[in-house]
Structure formats: structure tokens, C-alpha cells
């Protein structure tokens, strides 16, 4: 329970109702504060306090002010004695809360498995939600250890159901290939390679990632079934498998092994596709940068910047218009010599559309000589790339 409460929260959650104060008539004044403290604590949390320190100080003083007594009396109260036990029983009977039964525990476990765990909740989330569930059904919430056992047992059953569900979606052929991957059989992409990052930017890395994708696609994983599950749940088991070695994965019972491995492969496929896209971007950037460096190196070897181009072009245009029928050597060269015009042409080729066209030409040559075969391989897994949004 939180320790800090403002006035509005105190008024809403810790104010005593008339029928609640009537319960105090049969009790000595020294027990009044402890009784209402247990009552309001249970209403707010679904649990009972085991000591005075469990109750926040501000709500405790707020209750004492309503009863017009001091908080000192509560320190003498025996929380675990006969009075405390009798008071807790009376507090449960007041709103009609009954003792928890085996049927209630079973219904609570089913609720966890069907409604809470599939949305990514963990053990701690389940314990917190348990108090609301038991309050809603007007059933006494089990004690700490018993509640912990219930939520953990339900979680284990949820996991087992999950593993069985995915394992049953796999064909016999797929399971054989998955087993060979874990065993490191030659000719099959092994488990450690699937877990590995793409590596250095280059054609070899692309080909390795394509090989991984092709292997995962050959397993025919139930993609639609996976996509219907909460991503938080799937990520949890993906991380679990990623932290294990192939030997550790093989130690799991068959159903758990194939269920876990299938979840891992489904999620890993998404990551590999994202990695391929990143590799493509980096390769294109590298090709473009290399092409530019190569072209710039060539141009700089004989490049000379021409200053005053605007004035020069104006003078050439003026000379040409004044003598439209004259020869270039007689009309233009006196204004801009042959060397100046050559430098002007080279400067144009080093920038603008002409420059980009040359860069593209060099880039295309690099692709044709080295990277073309990676696209040929990708054409054999179109469903994988084109189906990225669906995955």
C-alpha cells in the first residue's frame, strides 16, 4: 500500500460510513481504531494488516480523528491474537465475504490462465490482481504463501498450454529440422548461427542472413497463430531461449523444447528481416560513398575552379549576340580562352546532374560486378520480405 495520501484520497477511501461505525458498539474503546483500521485496509487492498506499521500514518490519523481518539491506543492491540482473529472474521462477514473454497481457487486459476497471463502479466501482477478478483467475487483471499503457490501454479500451467499449442502446430518434418539445427547437423543452419548478429556490412553478411531466413521459412511456422498472441509474452520466451545454449534447449521436455524454439524462431525471423533492411541501407550508402570518392579523386586530378562564372558567361553571350555569324575562335576565345572553357566544363561535371549521373554509373558498375547475386537469392524468399508487415 502506498504511504502518501492526499485529502481527496483520504475522504474517498478512508472515510467511515454510518453502518461501519455501528460495528464498534460491541467492542471496547481501546480496540476501535485497530478494528476500523483493519476494515478500511481490507477494503482498499483485499488484505489484512499484520502490524501497526503496515498501515500508513496519514490514514491512521485520519481514522483516529473521525473516532475522536488518539492513535496511541492502537499500539497495545494484539493483531495476531484472539481479538484480532475475531475482528477479521467479523470484517469478512460484514460485506458477505465467505471463506475461500477449492472451487474458488480453481476458478481463480482459470481466470489467470485465460484472461491475465495471455496479456503479458507476470507473477507479481497476478498477486496484485488477485485481491481485486477475490473482492469482486466476495471471497476471502488466501494467505500469502498459499496465494503465491496458486499464482505460480497457474503460471506454470499457462506456459505448458502455450508450449503445447505451438508445438502441436508444427509438422513432423519441421521438428526434425529444428532438432538438426540444435544438434549442429551439417547442411542445416545451426542454432548458434541463428542467434548471431549479421556481422560486418557486406555481401557475405547478407548471404548468411538470407540463409537463416530461408531455413526459418522452410519450417512453415504458424505465423498467423503467433501474430494473435501478445508480443510481451512472446518476447519473454524469445529472451529465455536466447540466453540458453543449444545443449540447454535440448534438455527441455519435447513439448517445451519445440514450443520455445518455435517462439524464438518466429521472433528471430522478424529481427533478421529488420537486420537485412539495415544491411541494404548500409551497403547502398557504402557503394554511393565509394563511387563519390572514386569520381572526386578522378576529377580533382585536373580540376581548376573558375571564378566569376556569371560575368564570364554574360561576356560570352554578349560577344555571340554581337557577332552571331562569326567563328568561335574569333568571337568567344578572345573573351574566354580555350583553357578557361575546359576548366568551366570540368567544374560543371563535378557537380549537378552530370556529377550525379557519373556517381550512379560507378555505383551501378559495383552492383553489377559484386552485389547482384544477393538479389537473385532474395527473389527465392519473396513471401518473407513482402510479408514483413504481416509478420
C-alpha positions in Angstrom: 0.0 0.0 0.0 1.2 3.5 -0.8 2.3 5.7 2.1 1.3 9.1 0.9 -2.3 10.1 0.6 -3.9 13.5 -0.1 -7.1 14.8 1.4 -9.3 13.8 -1.5 -8.0 10.3 -1.4 -8.4 10.0 2.3 -12.0 11.2 2.0 -12.8 8.7 -0.7 -11.0 5.6 0.7 -10.7 6.1 4.4 -14.0 7.8 5.5 -16.1 5.7 7.9 -19.7 5.1 6.9 -22.5 5.0 9.5 -23.1 1.2 9.2 -19.3 0.7 9.8 -19.3 2.7 13.0 -22.2 0.7 14.2 -19.9 -2.3 14.4 -18.0 -0.7 17.2 -20.8 -0.7 19.7 -20.0 -4.2 20.9 -16.3 -3.5 21.3 -14.2 -1.7 23.9 -13.0 1.7 23.0 -9.3 0.6 23.1 -10.0 -1.6 20.1 -12.0 0.8 18.0 -9.1 2.3 16.0 -7.5 -1.1 15.3 -10.8 -2.5 14.2 -11.7 0.2 11.7 -8.0 0.3 10.5 -8.3 -3.4 9.6 -11.7 -2.8 8.0 -10.6 0.1 5.7 -7.2 -1.6 5.0 -9.0 -4.7 3.8 -11.4 -2.6 1.7 -8.5 -0.9 0.0 -6.2 -3.8 -0.6 -8.1 -7.1 -0.1 -5.7 -8.0 2.7 -5.4 -7.5 6.4 -2.5 -5.7 8.1 -0.3 -7.8 10.3 1.1 -5.0 12.4 0.6 -1.3 13.0 3.5 -0.4 10.7 1.6 -1.9 7.8 -0.9 1.0 7.9 0.2 4.4 6.5 0.5 7.0 9.2 -1.7 9.7 7.5 -4.8 7.4 7.0 -4.3 6.1 10.6 -4.5 9.7 12.0 -7.5 10.4 9.7 -9.4 7.4 11.2 -8.5 8.5 14.7 -9.8 12.0 14.1 -13.1 10.5 12.9 -13.4 8.5 16.1 -12.2 11.4 18.2 -9.4 9.3 19.8 -5.6 9.3 19.7 -3.5 6.8 17.7 -1.6 5.7 20.9 -4.2 3.1 21.7 -3.5 1.0 18.6 0.0 0.1 19.8 -1.5 -2.1 22.5 -3.6 -4.1 20.1 -2.8 -7.8 19.6 -3.0 -8.2 15.8 -2.4 -11.9 15.7 -4.2 -12.8 19.0 -7.8 -13.9 19.6 -9.2 -10.4 19.3 -7.5 -9.7 16.0 -8.7 -13.1 14.6 -12.3 -12.5 15.8 -12.3 -9.0 14.3 -11.1 -10.1 11.0 -13.8 -12.8 10.8 -16.4 -10.1 11.6 -15.0 -7.8 9.0 -15.3 -10.5 6.3 -18.9 -11.3 7.4 -19.9 -7.6 7.3 -20.0 -7.4 3.4 -20.9 -11.0 3.0 -17.4 -12.4 2.1 -17.2 -16.1 2.5 -14.3 -18.5 3.1 -12.3 -19.5 0.0 -13.1 -23.0 -1.3 -11.4 -25.3 -3.7 -13.8 -24.3 -6.4 -12.9 -20.7 -5.9 -9.2 -21.4 -6.2 -9.8 -23.4 -9.4 -11.9 -20.6 -10.8 -9.2 -18.0 -9.9 -6.5 -20.2 -11.6 -8.6 -20.5 -14.7 -9.1 -16.7 -14.8 -5.3 -16.2 -14.6 -4.6 -18.6 -17.4 -7.4 -17.4 -19.7 -7.5 -13.7 -19.0 -4.4 -12.3 -17.3 -1.3 -14.2 -18.3 -2.1 -14.1 -22.1 -1.8 -10.3 -21.9 1.8 -10.3 -20.6 1.2 -10.2 -16.8 3.8 -11.8 -14.6 3.7 -13.4 -11.1 3.8 -10.0 -9.3 1.0 -8.6 -11.5 -1.1 -11.7 -10.8 -0.7 -11.3 -7.0 -1.8 -7.7 -7.2 -4.8 -8.5 -9.4 -5.7 -11.4 -7.1 -7.0 -9.2 -4.3 -9.4 -7.4 -6.7 -10.6 -10.7 -8.1 -11.4 -12.2 -4.7 -13.1 -9.0 -3.5 -15.2 -8.9 -6.7 -16.4 -12.4 -6.0 -16.8 -11.8 -2.3 -14.4 -14.5 -1.3 -11.6 -14.3 1.3 -8.3 -14.0 -0.4 -5.8 -16.8 0.5 -2.9 -16.1 2.8 0.5 -15.0 1.4 2.2 -18.4 0.8 -1.0 -20.1 -0.4 -1.7 -17.2 -2.8 1.9 -17.3 -4.1 1.5 -21.0 -4.7 -1.7 -20.5 -6.6 -0.4 -17.9 -9.0 2.8 -19.8 -9.7 1.0 -23.0 -10.3 -1.4 -21.2 -12.7 1.6 -19.6 -14.5 3.2 -23.0 -15.0 0.0 -24.3 -16.5 -0.3 -21.3 -18.8 3.3 -21.8 -20.0 2.7 -25.5 -20.6 -0.5 -24.8 -22.5 1.4 -22.2 -24.6 4.2 -24.7 -25.4 1.8 -27.4 -26.3 -0.2 -25.1 -28.5 2.8 -24.1 -30.6 4.4 -27.5 -30.7 1.2 -29.0 -32.0 1.2 -26.5 -34.9 4.5 -27.9 -36.2 4.8 -30.7 -38.7 7.0 -33.7 -38.1 9.3 -32.5 -40.8 9.7 -29.1 -39.1 10.5 -30.7 -35.8 13.2 -32.9 -37.4 14.8 -29.8 -39.0 14.7 -27.9 -35.7 16.3 -30.9 -33.9 19.1 -31.0 -36.6 19.6 -27.3 -36.0 20.1 -27.8 -32.3 22.4 -30.8 -33.0 24.5 -28.7 -35.4 24.0 -31.1 -38.3 26.0 -30.2 -41.4 23.9 -28.6 -44.1 21.4 -27.2 -41.7 21.6 -23.7 -40.2 22.6 -24.3 -36.6 21.1 -22.7 -33.5 24.2 -20.6 -32.7 24.3 -19.1 -36.2 20.6 -18.2 -36.0 21.2 -16.3 -32.7 24.3 -14.5 -34.1 24.2 -10.9 -35.3 24.6 -10.1 -39.1 28.3 -9.1 -38.7 30.2 -6.7 -40.9 28.5 -4.8 -43.7 29.0 -6.7 -46.9 27.7 -9.3 -49.3 28.8 -12.3 -47.1 26.6 -11.0 -44.2 23.6 -10.6 -46.5 24.0 -14.1 -47.8 24.2 -15.5 -44.2 21.1 -13.7 -43.2 19.3 -14.9 -46.3 20.3 -18.4 -45.4 18.8 -18.0 -42.0 15.5 -16.6 -43.4 15.3 -19.5 -45.9 15.8 -22.0 -43.1 13.1 -20.5 -40.9 10.7 -20.2 -43.8 11.2 -23.9 -44.6 9.8 -24.7 -41.2 6.4 -23.3 -42.1 5.8 -21.7 -38.7 2.2 -20.8 -37.8 2.7 -17.1 -38.4 -1.0 -16.2 -38.1 -1.2 -18.0 -34.8 1.9 -16.3 -33.4 0.7 -12.8 -34.5 -2.5 -13.3 -32.5 -0.5 -13.5 -29.2 0.6 -10.7 -27.0 4.1 -9.5 -28.1 5.2 -9.1 -24.5 4.5 -12.8 -23.8 6.4 -13.9 -27.0 9.4 -11.6 -26.2 9.7 -13.1 -22.8 10.2 -16.6 -24.2 12.4 -15.3 -27.0 14.8 -13.8 -24.5 14.7 -17.1 -22.5 15.8 -19.2 -25.4 18.4 -16.6 -26.5 20.1 -16.9 -23.1 20.4 -20.7 -23.4 22.8 -22.8 -25.4 21.7 -25.5 -27.8 22.5 -28.1 -25.2 20.3 -26.4 -22.6 17.4 -26.1 -25.1 17.6 -29.8 -25.8 17.3 -30.6 -22.1 13.7 -29.4 -22.1 11.0 -32.0 -22.5 10.0 -32.4 -26.1 6.8 -30.3 -26.0 8.5 -27.4 -24.2 11.6 -27.6 -26.4 9.7 -27.3 -29.7 7.3 -24.7 -28.3 10.1 -22.5 -27.0 12.2 -22.9 -30.1 9.2 -22.1 -32.4 8.6 -18.9 -30.5 12.2 -17.9 -30.7 12.4 -18.6 -34.4 9.2 -16.6 -35.1 10.6 -13.6 -33.3 14.1 -14.1 -34.6 12.7 -14.0 -38.2 11.4 -10.5 -37.6 14.7 -9.4 -36.3 16.7 -10.9 -39.2 14.4 -9.1 -41.7 14.9 -5.8 -39.9 18.7 -6.6 -40.0 18.6 -7.3 -43.7 16.9 -4.0 -44.3 19.6 -2.2 -42.3 22.3 -4.1 -44.2 20.8 -3.0 -47.5 20.7 0.7 -46.4 24.3 0.5 -45.3 25.5 -1.3 -48.4 23.9 1.3 -50.7 25.3 4.1 -48.6 28.8 2.4 -48.8 28.5 2.0 -52.6 27.4 5.6 -53.0 30.2 6.9 -50.8 32.8 4.8 -52.6 31.6 5.9 -56.0 31.7 9.6 -55.0 35.3 9.2 -53.6 36.4 7.5 -56.8 34.9 10.2 -59.0 36.1 13.1 -56.9 39.6 11.6 -56.9 39.5 11.5 -60.7 38.1 15.0 -61.1 40.5 16.6 -58.6 43.5 15.4 -60.6 42.8 18.0 -63.2 40.2 20.3 -61.6 40.6 24.1 -61.5 37.9 26.3 -60.1 36.7 29.0 -62.5 35.9 32.3 -60.7 33.5 34.9 -61.9 31.4 32.5 -63.9 28.4 34.8 -64.1 30.3 37.7 -65.5 32.2 35.4 -67.9 29.0 33.8 -69.2 27.5 37.3 -69.7 30.5 38.4 -71.7 30.4 35.2 -73.9 26.7 35.7 -74.5 27.2 39.4 -75.4 30.0 38.6 -77.8 28.0 35.9 -79.5 25.0 38.2 -80.0 27.1 41.0 -81.4 28.6 38.6 -84.0 26.3 35.7 -84.5 27.9 34.6 -87.7 31.5 34.7 -86.5 33.7 31.8 -85.7 34.1 30.6 -82.1 37.9 31.2 -82.2 37.3 34.7 -83.4 34.3 35.7 -81.2 34.4 33.6 -78.0 38.1 32.8 -77.4 39.1 36.5 -77.0 36.5 36.7 -74.1 37.1 33.3 -72.6 40.1 31.3 -73.7 40.1 27.6 -74.5 41.7 26.6 -71.2 39.1 28.6 -69.3 36.3 26.9 -71.1 37.8 23.5 -70.4 38.0 24.3 -66.7 34.4 25.5 -66.7 33.3 22.2 -68.3 35.2 20.2 -65.7 33.7 22.2 -62.9 30.2 21.5 -64.2 30.8 17.8 -64.5 32.0 17.8 -60.8 28.6 19.0 -59.6 24.9 19.0 -60.5 23.1 16.4 -62.7 26.2 15.4 -64.6 28.1 14.6 -61.4 25.2 12.5 -60.0 24.9 10.6 -63.3 28.6 9.7 -63.1 28.3 8.6 -59.5 25.3 6.5 -60.4 27.2 4.9 -63.3 30.1 3.9 -61.0 27.7 2.7 -58.3 25.8 0.5 -60.8 29.1 -1.0 -62.0 29.9 -2.0 -58.5 26.5 -3.6 -58.0 26.7 -5.5 -61.3 30.1 -6.9 -60.6 29.6 -8.0 -56.9 26.2 -7.5 -55.3 23.8 -8.7 -58.0 23.7 -12.3 -56.8 22.4 -11.3 -53.4 19.2 -10.0 -55.0 18.9 -13.2 -57.1 18.8 -15.2 -53.8 16.3 -12.8 -52.2 13.9 -13.5 -55.1 13.5 -17.0 -53.8 12.0 -15.8 -50.5 9.5 -13.2 -51.6 6.9 -14.1 -49.1 9.4 -13.4 -46.3 10.3 -9.9 -47.4 6.9 -8.9 -48.8 5.1 -10.3 -45.8 7.1 -8.2 -43.3 4.1 -6.0 -42.4 2.0 -9.1 -41.8 4.7 -10.7 -39.6 
